[in-house]
Amino acid sequence: MKVNTQSVNFNADPKLITFIQKRMDKLEQYYDKVIKSDVYLKVENTSGKENKIFEARVSVPGDSFVVKKQCKTFEEGTDVAVASLERQLKKRKDKLRA
C-alpha cells in the first residue's frame, strides 16, 4: 500500500517513516481494497508532554477513514491509530458481507 507521510514543521527520521509504513501495511490484512493512506505528523508548541499529533486518512473505494491521535511519541500515536483503523476496516468488511 502507498503511504504518503508528511511531517509538518520538522523533518521526520527515516526510521520513523519505515515504522509507520510497516504498521500501515498491516491494515491490508483486515481489508484488502485499501487504495492509499496519507499520514500527517505534527508537533504542537505546548508545555504538555502529549504534544505529538498523528493523523491518518485511509482511502477505500467509496469512503475514507480519518483517525487523529495525540500522544507522547509518534510511535505510540501510530499504534493507537492503526488499532482504531483496524476496527473500522473490520466493521466495514463485515457490513459489506451482510
Chimera marker file (.cmm) of the C-alpha trace (Angstrom):
<marker_set name="trace">
<marker id="1" x="0.000" y="0.000" z="0.000" r="1" g="1" b="0" radius="0.5"/>
<marker id="2" x="1.213" y="3.509" z="-0.787" r="1" g="1" b="0" radius="0.5"/>
<marker id="3" x="1.656" y="5.582" z="2.379" r="1" g="1" b="0" radius="0.5"/>
<marker id="4" x="2.284" y="9.303" z="1.919" r="1" g="1" b="0" radius="0.5"/>
<marker id="5" x="3.928" y="10.631" z="5.083" r="1" g="1" b="0" radius="0.5"/>
<marker id="6" x="4.143" y="14.368" z="5.672" r="1" g="1" b="0" radius="0.5"/>
<marker id="7" x="5.786" y="15.940" z="8.693" r="1" g="1" b="0" radius="0.5"/>
<marker id="8" x="4.705" y="19.485" z="9.489" r="1" g="1" b="0" radius="0.5"/>
<marker id="9" x="7.334" y="21.937" z="10.838" r="1" g="1" b="0" radius="0.5"/>
<marker id="10" x="10.031" y="19.270" z="11.362" r="1" g="1" b="0" radius="0.5"/>
<marker id="11" x="11.966" y="16.594" z="9.467" r="1" g="1" b="0" radius="0.5"/>
<marker id="12" x="10.881" y="13.040" z="10.228" r="1" g="1" b="0" radius="0.5"/>
<marker id="13" x="13.534" y="10.433" z="10.883" r="1" g="1" b="0" radius="0.5"/>
<marker id="14" x="13.737" y="7.690" z="8.199" r="1" g="1" b="0" radius="0.5"/>
<marker id="15" x="13.344" y="5.066" z="10.971" r="1" g="1" b="0" radius="0.5"/>
<marker id="16" x="10.031" y="6.668" z="11.970" r="1" g="1" b="0" radius="0.5"/>
<marker id="17" x="8.808" y="6.673" z="8.370" r="1" g="1" b="0" radius="0.5"/>
<marker id="18" x="9.649" y="2.974" z="7.889" r="1" g="1" b="0" radius="0.5"/>
<marker id="19" x="7.962" y="2.177" z="11.230" r="1" g="1" b="0" radius="0.5"/>
<marker id="20" x="4.786" y="3.940" z="10.079" r="1" g="1" b="0" radius="0.5"/>
<marker id="21" x="4.946" y="2.188" z="6.681" r="1" g="1" b="0" radius="0.5"/>
<marker id="22" x="5.174" y="-1.258" z="8.346" r="1" g="1" b="0" radius="0.5"/>
<marker id="23" x="2.267" y="-0.558" z="10.691" r="1" g="1" b="0" radius="0.5"/>
<marker id="24" x="0.062" y="0.842" z="7.925" r="1" g="1" b="0" radius="0.5"/>
<marker id="25" x="0.858" y="-2.135" z="5.658" r="1" g="1" b="0" radius="0.5"/>
<marker id="26" x="-0.697" y="-4.434" z="8.270" r="1" g="1" b="0" radius="0.5"/>
<marker id="27" x="-4.086" y="-2.825" z="7.576" r="1" g="1" b="0" radius="0.5"/>
<marker id="28" x="-4.275" y="-4.750" z="4.297" r="1" g="1" b="0" radius="0.5"/>
<marker id="29" x="-4.706" y="-7.954" z="6.334" r="1" g="1" b="0" radius="0.5"/>
<marker id="30" x="-8.080" y="-6.682" z="7.507" r="1" g="1" b="0" radius="0.5"/>
<marker id="31" x="-9.365" y="-5.056" z="4.313" r="1" g="1" b="0" radius="0.5"/>
<marker id="32" x="-7.599" y="-5.758" z="1.032" r="1" g="1" b="0" radius="0.5"/>
<marker id="33" x="-9.193" y="-2.949" z="-1.000" r="1" g="1" b="0" radius="0.5"/>
<marker id="34" x="-7.254" y="-0.112" z="0.640" r="1" g="1" b="0" radius="0.5"/>
<marker id="35" x="-6.225" y="2.322" z="-2.104" r="1" g="1" b="0" radius="0.5"/>
<marker id="36" x="-3.814" y="4.621" z="-0.286" r="1" g="1" b="0" radius="0.5"/>
<marker id="37" x="-3.177" y="6.314" z="3.017" r="1" g="1" b="0" radius="0.5"/>
<marker id="38" x="-1.976" y="9.772" z="3.956" r="1" g="1" b="0" radius="0.5"/>
<marker id="39" x="-0.195" y="10.328" z="7.270" r="1" g="1" b="0" radius="0.5"/>
<marker id="40" x="0.393" y="13.751" z="8.812" r="1" g="1" b="0" radius="0.5"/>
<marker id="41" x="2.804" y="14.202" z="11.711" r="1" g="1" b="0" radius="0.5"/>
<marker id="42" x="2.598" y="17.433" z="13.681" r="1" g="1" b="0" radius="0.5"/>
<marker id="43" x="4.253" y="18.791" z="16.824" r="1" g="1" b="0" radius="0.5"/>
<marker id="44" x="2.267" y="21.275" z="18.889" r="1" g="1" b="0" radius="0.5"/>
<marker id="45" x="4.000" y="24.061" z="20.774" r="1" g="1" b="0" radius="0.5"/>
<marker id="46" x="2.547" y="23.296" z="24.194" r="1" g="1" b="0" radius="0.5"/>
<marker id="47" x="4.112" y="22.708" z="27.572" r="1" g="1" b="0" radius="0.5"/>
<marker id="48" x="2.348" y="19.323" z="27.926" r="1" g="1" b="0" radius="0.5"/>
<marker id="49" x="4.133" y="16.059" z="27.204" r="1" g="1" b="0" radius="0.5"/>
<marker id="50" x="1.466" y="14.825" z="24.777" r="1" g="1" b="0" radius="0.5"/>
<marker id="51" x="2.308" y="17.303" z="22.033" r="1" g="1" b="0" radius="0.5"/>
<marker id="52" x="2.734" y="14.925" z="19.069" r="1" g="1" b="0" radius="0.5"/>
<marker id="53" x="-0.230" y="14.586" z="16.730" r="1" g="1" b="0" radius="0.5"/>
<marker id="54" x="-0.569" y="11.584" z="14.407" r="1" g="1" b="0" radius="0.5"/>
<marker id="55" x="-3.304" y="11.907" z="11.782" r="1" g="1" b="0" radius="0.5"/>
<marker id="56" x="-4.044" y="9.235" z="9.187" r="1" g="1" b="0" radius="0.5"/>
<marker id="57" x="-6.508" y="9.189" z="6.284" r="1" g="1" b="0" radius="0.5"/>
<marker id="58" x="-7.092" y="5.779" z="4.687" r="1" g="1" b="0" radius="0.5"/>
<marker id="59" x="-8.896" y="5.705" z="1.337" r="1" g="1" b="0" radius="0.5"/>
<marker id="60" x="-11.032" y="2.720" z="0.350" r="1" g="1" b="0" radius="0.5"/>
<marker id="61" x="-13.447" y="2.515" z="-2.608" r="1" g="1" b="0" radius="0.5"/>
<marker id="62" x="-16.354" y="4.843" z="-1.892" r="1" g="1" b="0" radius="0.5"/>
<marker id="63" x="-15.176" y="6.013" z="1.520" r="1" g="1" b="0" radius="0.5"/>
<marker id="64" x="-12.253" y="7.204" z="3.611" r="1" g="1" b="0" radius="0.5"/>
<marker id="65" x="-11.412" y="6.824" z="7.286" r="1" g="1" b="0" radius="0.5"/>
<marker id="66" x="-9.708" y="9.542" z="9.315" r="1" g="1" b="0" radius="0.5"/>
<marker id="67" x="-8.059" y="8.970" z="12.683" r="1" g="1" b="0" radius="0.5"/>
<marker id="68" x="-6.354" y="11.676" z="14.726" r="1" g="1" b="0" radius="0.5"/>
<marker id="69" x="-4.412" y="10.799" z="17.880" r="1" g="1" b="0" radius="0.5"/>
<marker id="70" x="-2.381" y="12.943" z="20.267" r="1" g="1" b="0" radius="0.5"/>
<marker id="71" x="0.323" y="11.118" z="22.232" r="1" g="1" b="0" radius="0.5"/>
<marker id="72" x="3.774" y="11.453" z="23.794" r="1" g="1" b="0" radius="0.5"/>
<marker id="73" x="5.562" y="9.825" z="20.836" r="1" g="1" b="0" radius="0.5"/>
<marker id="74" x="4.739" y="9.291" z="17.195" r="1" g="1" b="0" radius="0.5"/>
<marker id="75" x="5.262" y="5.535" z="17.630" r="1" g="1" b="0" radius="0.5"/>
<marker id="76" x="2.582" y="5.407" z="20.341" r="1" g="1" b="0" radius="0.5"/>
<marker id="77" x="0.260" y="7.508" z="18.174" r="1" g="1" b="0" radius="0.5"/>
<marker id="78" x="0.853" y="5.164" z="15.244" r="1" g="1" b="0" radius="0.5"/>
<marker id="79" x="-0.004" y="2.071" z="17.283" r="1" g="1" b="0" radius="0.5"/>
<marker id="80" x="-3.187" y="3.584" z="18.727" r="1" g="1" b="0" radius="0.5"/>
<marker id="81" x="-4.340" y="4.957" z="15.362" r="1" g="1" b="0" radius="0.5"/>
<marker id="82" x="-3.668" y="1.702" z="13.494" r="1" g="1" b="0" radius="0.5"/>
<marker id="83" x="-5.635" y="-0.242" z="16.129" r="1" g="1" b="0" radius="0.5"/>
<marker id="84" x="-8.546" y="2.148" z="15.624" r="1" g="1" b="0" radius="0.5"/>
<marker id="85" x="-8.315" y="1.836" z="11.837" r="1" g="1" b="0" radius="0.5"/>
<marker id="86" x="-8.255" y="-1.976" z="12.135" r="1" g="1" b="0" radius="0.5"/>
<marker id="87" x="-11.585" y="-1.886" z="13.983" r="1" g="1" b="0" radius="0.5"/>
<marker id="88" x="-13.111" y="0.459" z="11.407" r="1" g="1" b="0" radius="0.5"/>
<marker id="89" x="-11.933" y="-1.634" z="8.460" r="1" g="1" b="0" radius="0.5"/>
<marker id="90" x="-13.186" y="-4.875" z="10.051" r="1" g="1" b="0" radius="0.5"/>
<marker id="91" x="-16.555" y="-3.230" z="10.638" r="1" g="1" b="0" radius="0.5"/>
<marker id="92" x="-16.745" y="-2.079" z="7.017" r="1" g="1" b="0" radius="0.5"/>
<marker id="93" x="-15.810" y="-5.531" z="5.711" r="1" g="1" b="0" radius="0.5"/>
<marker id="94" x="-18.487" y="-7.167" z="7.881" r="1" g="1" b="0" radius="0.5"/>
<marker id="95" x="-21.046" y="-4.638" z="6.673" r="1" g="1" b="0" radius="0.5"/>
<marker id="96" x="-20.231" y="-5.395" z="3.034" r="1" g="1" b="0" radius="0.5"/>
<marker id="97" x="-20.574" y="-9.161" z="3.624" r="1" g="1" b="0" radius="0.5"/>
<marker id="98" x="-24.029" y="-8.806" z="5.180" r="1" g="1" b="0" radius="0.5"/>
<link id1="1" id2="2" r="1" g="1" b="0" radius="0.2"/>
<link id1="2" id2="3" r="1" g="1" b="0" radius="0.2"/>
<link id1="3" id2="4" r="1" g="1" b="0" radius="0.2"/>
<link id1="4" id2="5" r="1" g="1" b="0" radius="0.2"/>
<link id1="5" id2="6" r="1" g="1" b="0" radius="0.2"/>
<link id1="6" id2="7" r="1" g="1" b="0" radius="0.2"/>
<link id1="7" id2="8" r="1" g="1" b="0" radius="0.2"/>
<link id1="8" id2="9" r="1" g="1" b="0" radius="0.2"/>
<link id1="9" id2="10" r="1" g="1" b="0" radius="0.2"/>
<link id1="10" id2="11" r="1" g="1" b="0" radius="0.2"/>
<link id1="11" id2="12" r="1" g="1" b="0" radius="0.2"/>
<link id1="12" id2="13" r="1" g="1" b="0" radius="0.2"/>
<link id1="13" id2="14" r="1" g="1" b="0" radius="0.2"/>
<link id1="14" id2="15" r="1" g="1" b="0" radius="0.2"/>
<link id1="15" id2="16" r="1" g="1" b="0" radius="0.2"/>
<link id1="16" id2="17" r="1" g="1" b="0" radius="0.2"/>
<link id1="17" id2="18" r="1" g="1" b="0" radius="0.2"/>
<link id1="18" id2="19" r="1" g="1" b="0" radius="0.2"/>
<link id1="19" id2="20" r="1" g="1" b="0" radius="0.2"/>
<link id1="20" id2="21" r="1" g="1" b="0" radius="0.2"/>
<link id1="21" id2="22" r="1" g="1" b="0" radius="0.2"/>
<link id1="22" id2="23" r="1" g="1" b="0" radius="0.2"/>
<link id1="23" id2="24" r="1" g="1" b="0" radius="0.2"/>
<link id1="24" id2="25" r="1" g="1" b="0" radius="0.2"/>
<link id1="25" id2="26" r="1" g="1" b="0" radius="0.2"/>
<link id1="26" id2="27" r="1" g="1" b="0" radius="0.2"/>
<link id1="27" id2="28" r="1" g="1" b="0" radius="0.2"/>
<link id1="28" id2="29" r="1" g="1" b="0" radius="0.2"/>
<link id1="29" id2="30" r="1" g="1" b="0" radius="0.2"/>
<link id1="30" id2="31" r="1" g="1" b="0" radius="0.2"/>
<link id1="31" id2="32" r="1" g="1" b="0" radius="0.2"/>
<link id1="32" id2="33" r="1" g="1" b="0" radius="0.2"/>
<link id1="33" id2="34" r="1" g="1" b="0" radius="0.2"/>
<link id1="34" id2="35" r="1" g="1" b="0" radius="0.2"/>
<link id1="35" id2="36" r="1" g="1" b="0" radius="0.2"/>
<link id1="36" id2="37" r="1" g="1" b="0" radius="0.2"/>
<link id1="37" id2="38" r="1" g="1" b="0" radius="0.2"/>
<link id1="38" id2="39" r="1" g="1" b="0" radius="0.2"/>
<link id1="39" id2="40" r="1" g="1" b="0" radius="0.2"/>
<link id1="40" id2="41" r="1" g="1" b="0" radius="0.2"/>
<link id1="41" id2="42" r="1" g="1" b="0" radius="0.2"/>
<link id1="42" id2="43" r="1" g="1" b="0" radius="0.2"/>
<link id1="43" id2="44" r="1" g="1" b="0" radius="0.2"/>
<link id1="44" id2="45" r="1" g="1" b="0" radius="0.2"/>
<link id1="45" id2="46" r="1" g="1" b="0" radius="0.2"/>
<link id1="46" id2="47" r="1" g="1" b="0" radius="0.2"/>
<link id1="47" id2="48" r="1" g="1" b="0" radius="0.2"/>
<link id1="48" id2="49" r="1" g="1" b="0" radius="0.2"/>
<link id1="49" id2="50" r="1" g="1" b="0" radius="0.2"/>
<link id1="50" id2="51" r="1" g="1" b="0" radius="0.2"/>
<link id1="51" id2="52" r="1" g="1" b="0" radius="0.2"/>
<link id1="52" id2="53" r="1" g="1" b="0" radius="0.2"/>
<link id1="53" id2="54" r="1" g="1" b="0" radius="0.2"/>
<link id1="54" id2="55" r="1" g="1" b="0" radius="0.2"/>
<link id1="55" id2="56" r="1" g="1" b="0" radius="0.2"/>
<link id1="56" id2="57" r="1" g="1" b="0" radius="0.2"/>
<link id1="57" id2="58" r="1" g="1" b="0" radius="0.2"/>
<link id1="58" id2="59" r="1" g="1" b="0" radius="0.2"/>
<link id1="59" id2="60" r="1" g="1" b="0" radius="0.2"/>
<link id1="60" id2="61" r="1" g="1" b="0" radius="0.2"/>
<link id1="61" id2="62" r="1" g="1" b="0" radius="0.2"/>
<link id1="62" id2="63" r="1" g="1" b="0" radius="0.2"/>
<link id1="63" id2="64" r="1" g="1" b="0" radius="0.2"/>
<link id1="64" id2="65" r="1" g="1" b="0" radius="0.2"/>
<link id1="65" id2="66" r="1" g="1" b="0" radius="0.2"/>
<link id1="66" id2="67" r="1" g="1" b="0" radius="0.2"/>
<link id1="67" id2="68" r="1" g="1" b="0" radius="0.2"/>
<link id1="68" id2="69" r="1" g="1" b="0" radius="0.2"/>
<link id1="69" id2="70" r="1" g="1" b="0" radius="0.2"/>
<link id1="70" id2="71" r="1" g="1" b="0" radius="0.2"/>
<link id1="71" id2="72" r="1" g="1" b="0" radius="0.2"/>
<link id1="72" id2="73" r="1" g="1" b="0" radius="0.2"/>
<link id1="73" id2="74" r="1" g="1" b="0" radius="0.2"/>
<link id1="74" id2="75" r="1" g="1" b="0" radius="0.2"/>
<link id1="75" id2="76" r="1" g="1" b="0" radius="0.2"/>
<link id1="76" id2="77" r="1" g="1" b="0" radius="0.2"/>
<link id1="77" id2="78" r="1" g="1" b="0" radius="0.2"/>
<link id1="78" id2="79" r="1" g="1" b="0" radius="0.2"/>
<link id1="79" id2="80" r="1" g="1" b="0" radius="0.2"/>
<link id1="80" id2="81" r="1" g="1" b="0" radius="0.2"/>
<link id1="81" id2="82" r="1" g="1" b="0" radius="0.2"/>
<link id1="82" id2="83" r="1" g="1" b="0" radius="0.2"/>
<link id1="83" id2="84" r="1" g="1" b="0" radius="0.2"/>
<link id1="84" id2="85" r="1" g="1" b="0" radius="0.2"/>
<link id1="85" id2="86" r="1" g="1" b="0" radius="0.2"/>
<link id1="86" id2="87" r="1" g="1" b="0" radius="0.2"/>
<link id1="87" id2="88" r="1" g="1" b="0" radius="0.2"/>
<link id1="88" id2="89" r="1" g="1" b="0" radius="0.2"/>
<link id1="89" id2="90" r="1" g="1" b="0" radius="0.2"/>
<link id1="90" id2="91" r="1" g="1" b="0" radius="0.2"/>
<link id1="91" id2="92" r="1" g="1" b="0" radius="0.2"/>
<link id1="92" id2="93" r="1" g="1" b="0" radius="0.2"/>
<link id1="93" id2="94" r="1" g="1" b="0" radius="0.2"/>
<link id1="94" id2="95" r="1" g="1" b="0" radius="0.2"/>
<link id1="95" id2="96" r="1" g="1" b="0" radius="0.2"/>
<link id1="96" id2="97" r="1" g="1" b="0" radius="0.2"/>
<link id1="97" id2="98" r="1" g="1" b="0" radius="0.2"/>
</marker_set>
